[in-house]
Amino acid sequence: MRKFTTLLGKELGQFFSNPTFYAILAVFIGVSGFFFYNIARYFANYCMFTLQYKFQGFNVPLNVNQWVVRPFFINLAVVALFLIPIITMRSYAAERAYGTAELLLTAPIKTSQLVLSKLVGGLILFIVLISTTILFQLILDHYAVGGLDWGPVWAGYLGLLLIGFATIPLGQFISTLTKNQIIAAFLTFAFMLILWIVDWSTLFSQTKLAKIVGYIGMAPHFNNFAKGVIDTSDVIYFISAGILGIFLTYQSVESWRWRGA
């Protein structure tokens, strides 16, 4: 445990002492704030538009969770497609590029300790970034008539956390395959993009194969969380993907010992 915490402290220290992290944080807050502002503004305009129907005796239901919170989380998930490759690209590629991988392999630490410390470090960084968006939810809760229904909000954040758990290990596995951080980031982004859109196959075909391929898609599983629905099958999907990524990363790092980093 002591070696794990030492490795984790080293990982977090590299993140938070790097000015690049704060640049990423600023860009992320700016982009997520842009999405939130535009979604909230559209909802406000729509509310004003529907007032005329209420005056005419029509009742137009308006739900702030449905109109603002849900699309905001979907946009955050899309932003994660760009964010996670940046988080994971240096995990192992930088160790190999700077020649520190050999030191890690000869140090008295287990491969599992190394893999888990980098995974937890990446997850903590992802959580720190995502948690900044809670401010937008508080603003919405303050101004929304009747406030927010916080259940779907926390379900959305759980979905984002599961996206991180599922894709950060896969991104770190890709990082073990190259010494070039840019290549690692590009391949991770490409892989995540495929996972995000692969369910589109069900739009063109309803065969069993298309449905199986569609199930692999990440978007339908996250959309349930964005709606405030926590389905066991969706949780299992993300956890299984994360475990697969951890296993592949472990095997790849272990292979360094006999083929060299």
Phi and psi in degrees as a GROMACS rama.xvg file:
@    title "Ramachandran Plot"
@    xaxis  label "Phi"
@    yaxis  label "Psi"
@TYPE xy
-64.2268  -41.5388  ARG-2
-66.8637  -37.3732  LYS-3
-62.5953  -47.0451  PHE-4
-65.2071  -33.68  THR-5
-65.0168  -45.5624  THR-6
-64.2848  -40.3942  LEU-7
-65.0145  -41.7673  LEU-8
-62.0301  -39.2188  GLY-9
-63.3473  -42.8626  LYS-10
-64.0111  -46.9508  GLU-11
-67.6182  -35.8741  LEU-12
-62.2564  -39.8353  GLY-13
-65.1701  -36.1083  GLN-14
-67.8517  -57.0265  PHE-15
-80.4049  -12.2357  PHE-16
-93.674  -3.14813  SER-17
-94.454  122.843  ASN-18
-58.1074  -24.7495  PRO-19
-59.8756  -35.7198  THR-20
-59.3326  -43.095  PHE-21
-72.8508  -28.31  TYR-22
-67.73  -42.8626  ALA-23
-62.4666  -41.5377  ILE-24
-60.85  -44.8272  LEU-25
-64.192  -43.2779  ALA-26
-64.8059  -42.2537  VAL-27
-62.7792  -45.5185  PHE-28
-62.2845  -40.5247  ILE-29
-63.588  -45.2365  GLY-30
-67.6665  -46.5928  VAL-31
-65.9782  -35.7081  SER-32
-65.1403  -37.1789  GLY-33
-61.7186  -46.7495  PHE-34
-63.0302  -44.3862  PHE-35
-62.4744  -44.8721  PHE-36
-61.0324  -45.7398  TYR-37
-69.6479  -38.127  ASN-38
-66.796  -44.3203  ILE-39
-66.1288  -38.2076  ALA-40
-66.0494  -41.4081  ARG-41
-61.3463  -42.254  TYR-42
-64.2808  -41.4151  PHE-43
-63.0539  -42.7784  ALA-44
-64.4016  -38.9432  ASN-45
-65.9373  -37.6095  TYR-46
-61.7307  -42.8315  CYS-47
-63.8381  -38.5388  MET-48
-65.1923  -38.3673  PHE-49
-76.9854  -14.1472  THR-50
-58.6882  -36.5137  LEU-51
-64.6225  -31.2121  GLN-52
-72.6175  -34.4681  TYR-53
-66.1143  -37.5221  LYS-54
-64.2599  -26.3171  PHE-55
-90.3814  5.2711  GLN-56
96.918  2.43592  GLY-57
-90.8021  143.55  PHE-58
-108.253  107.948  ASN-59
-102.27  111.218  VAL-60
-69.1577  133.759  PRO-61
-128.363  120.965  LEU-62
-122.374  115.679  ASN-63
-65.1222  -32.4275  VAL-64
-65.2379  -40.6022  ASN-65
-73.0506  -38.7394  GLN-66
-89.8027  -24.0429  TRP-67
-119.354  -53.9282  VAL-68
-63.694  -47.8459  VAL-69
-61.2128  -52.7613  ARG-70
-64.7737  -29.4299  PRO-71
-64.5627  -43.6722  PHE-72
-66.0954  -37.7785  PHE-73
-63.1462  -39.904  ILE-74
-65.8104  -38.3414  ASN-75
-63.361  -37.9353  LEU-76
-63.4556  -37.8495  ALA-77
-66.8526  -40.3726  VAL-78
-60.6877  -34.9714  VAL-79
-61.5728  -26.7133  ALA-80
-59.4329  -31.4843  LEU-81
-92.7981  -30.3275  PHE-82
-74.4513  -45.8213  LEU-83
-65.4994  -39.7253  ILE-84
-58.7054  -33.8432  PRO-85
-68.923  -37.5226  ILE-86
-68.0329  -40.4024  ILE-87
-93.2769  -14.8044  THR-88
-61.9425  -31.9984  MET-89
-93.4  -6.52188  ARG-90
-49.7177  -52.0412  SER-91
-119.877  -29.7743  TYR-92
-59.7157  -40.0248  ALA-93
-67.6211  -37.6479  ALA-94
-61.1994  -40.8614  GLU-95
-73.4744  -39.3667  ARG-96
-66.5603  -38.0947  ALA-97
-91.9884  0.962036  TYR-98
78.1526  13.5816  GLY-99
-89.9302  -8.98665  THR-100
-62.7522  -38.9885  ALA-101
-62.2472  -37.5569  GLU-102
-64.9102  -40.4474  LEU-103
-65.8376  -37.7246  LEU-104
-70.8541  -30.6969  LEU-105
-91.0099  -10.968  THR-106
-72.5473  153.994  ALA-107
-77.0635  60.7311  PRO-108
-129.948  153.193  ILE-109
-85.0177  151.885  LYS-110
-59.7931  -38.2021  THR-111
-61.9928  -37.6482  SER-112
-65.6731  -40.4817  GLN-113
-65.4952  -47.9193  LEU-114
-63.6008  -45.7177  VAL-115
-69.2365  -34.9106  LEU-116
-65.5934  -39.805  SER-117
-70.6889  -36.1204  LYS-118
-64.0023  -50.1086  LEU-119
-63.7618  -38.7421  VAL-120
-60.4788  -44.7317  GLY-121
-64.7157  -39.379  GLY-122
-65.6327  -41.7031  LEU-123
-61.525  -43.7823  ILE-124
-61.4051  -43.6401  LEU-125
-62.8923  -42.5294  PHE-126
-64.5015  -41.2397  ILE-127
-59.08  -44.6219  VAL-128
-65.533  -48.5961  LEU-129
-65.0241  -36.0869  ILE-130
-64.9262  -20.3339  SER-131
-64.6062  -22.4018  THR-132
-78.461  -8.36504  THR-133
-61.1753  -29.0749  ILE-134
-56.068  -41.062  LEU-135
-64.9429  -36.7971  PHE-136
-66.4983  -37.5499  GLN-137
-66.0788  -39.6219  LEU-138
-62.4999  -44.3012  ILE-139
-63.693  -41.5088  LEU-140
-63.2548  -33.7409  ASP-141
-70.1318  -40.2407  HIS-142
-95.5267  -21.5022  TYR-143
-70.55  137.128  ALA-144
-65.8214  120.069  VAL-145
84.6462  -3.46051  GLY-146
74.6849  -176.683  GLY-147
-89.0356  153.65  LEU-148
-89.2159  105.226  ASP-149
-74.6984  -15.1177  TRP-150
-57.8372  -54.893  GLY-151
-62.1657  -29.4909  PRO-152
-64.0913  -48.9515  VAL-153
-68.1411  -30.549  TRP-154
-63.98  -39.6223  ALA-155
-63.127  -42.1504  GLY-156
-67.9625  -34.8862  TYR-157
-62.1092  -41.0823  LEU-158
-61.3281  -42.1703  GLY-159
-64.2949  -41.2748  LEU-160
-61.4605  -40.6554  LEU-161
-68.5987  -34.5762  LEU-162
-59.7096  -43.8111  ILE-163
-62.0314  -44.7962  GLY-164
-64.4564  -33.6355  PHE-165
-77.5663  -38.542  ALA-166
-100.23  -25.8312  THR-167
-62.7182  -45.7928  ILE-168
-60.7503  -37.874  PRO-169
-66.6834  -39.4762  LEU-170
-65.4371  -38.0367  GLY-171
-70.0902  -33.545  GLN-172
-61.2222  -45.7128  PHE-173
-61.2536  -34.9831  ILE-174
-65.6017  -25.5766  SER-175
-73.7497  -14.198  THR-176
-90.9427  -7.99802  LEU-177
-145.875  157.395  THR-178
-94.2669  -8.10915  LYS-179
-98.1536  117.282  ASN-180
-65.8478  -36.1167  GLN-181
-65.1224  -42.8589  ILE-182
-63.0857  -41.9843  ILE-183
-60.4614  -43.3939  ALA-184
-65.1936  -43.5388  ALA-185
-64.147  -45.0643  PHE-186
-65.948  -38.6324  LEU-187
-64.5715  -43.8708  THR-188
-61.7043  -44.0925  PHE-189
-61.95  -42.1394  ALA-190
-65.6123  -43.2795  PHE-191
-66.4603  -37.0966  MET-192
-63.376  -41.5176  LEU-193
-62.1337  -44.354  ILE-194
-60.582  -33.1939  LEU-195
-75.0084  -33.6926  TRP-196
-108.741  -2.71094  ILE-197
-63.8204  -25.3255  VAL-198
-69.5121  -10.6497  ASP-199
-61.588  -17.2733  TRP-200
-59.5797  -27.9669  SER-201
-72.5969  -13.9776  THR-202
-74.7631  -24.6729  LEU-203
-106.569  -15.6908  PHE-204
-152.827  145.154  SER-205
-115.434  23.3685  GLN-206
-70.9803  165.108  THR-207
-61.2534  -39.2638  LYS-208
-62.3866  -43.543  LEU-209
-62.9425  -38.0343  ALA-210
-68.894  -37.496  LYS-211
-65.3772  -45.7369  ILE-212
-62.1168  -39.6631  VAL-213
-62.8497  -34.1851  GLY-214
-65.3472  -30.1049  TYR-215
-66.6554  -25.3668  ILE-216
-60.033  140.372  GLY-217
-81.7704  -33.2576  MET-218
-58.6174  -48.66  ALA-219
-60.6314  -36.2357  PRO-220
-68.8574  -37.6401  HIS-221
-75.551  -33.5662  PHE-222
-56.4502  -33.5125  ASN-223
-63.7722  -41.0675  ASN-224
-65.1365  -39.7271  PHE-225
-62.2315  -29.2178  ALA-226
-81.0446  -8.80861  LYS-227
92.0703  12.6873  GLY-228
-104.479  121.991  VAL-229
-104.232  107.318  ILE-230
-106.362  133.254  ASP-231
-57.293  -38.7535  THR-232
-63.9343  -34.4768  SER-233
-70.0817  -40.7674  ASP-234
-61.9443  -44.782  VAL-235
-61.9373  -39.1117  ILE-236
-57.3912  -51.7757  TYR-237
-68.6206  -41.154  PHE-238
-65.1764  -40.428  ILE-239
-62.7431  -42.0422  SER-240
-62.8409  -39.9547  ALA-241
-65.1677  -43.7644  GLY-242
-63.2862  -39.9671  ILE-243
-60.7959  -44.0811  LEU-244
-63.3624  -40.5482  GLY-245
-63.6471  -43.6994  ILE-246
-61.7037  -46.5707  PHE-247
-64.2261  -40.2132  LEU-248
-64.0596  -44.513  THR-249
-58.926  -47.8092  TYR-250
-64.304  -38.1983  GLN-251
-66.9332  -43.7532  SER-252
-66.9909  -39.2261  VAL-253
-59.7612  -36.6137  GLU-254
-66.549  -21.7259  SER-255
-60.8426  -31.579  TRP-256
-64.789  -32.4687  ARG-257
-105.658  -18.9823  TRP-258
-109.407  -7.12987  ARG-259
87.2991  146.165  GLY-260
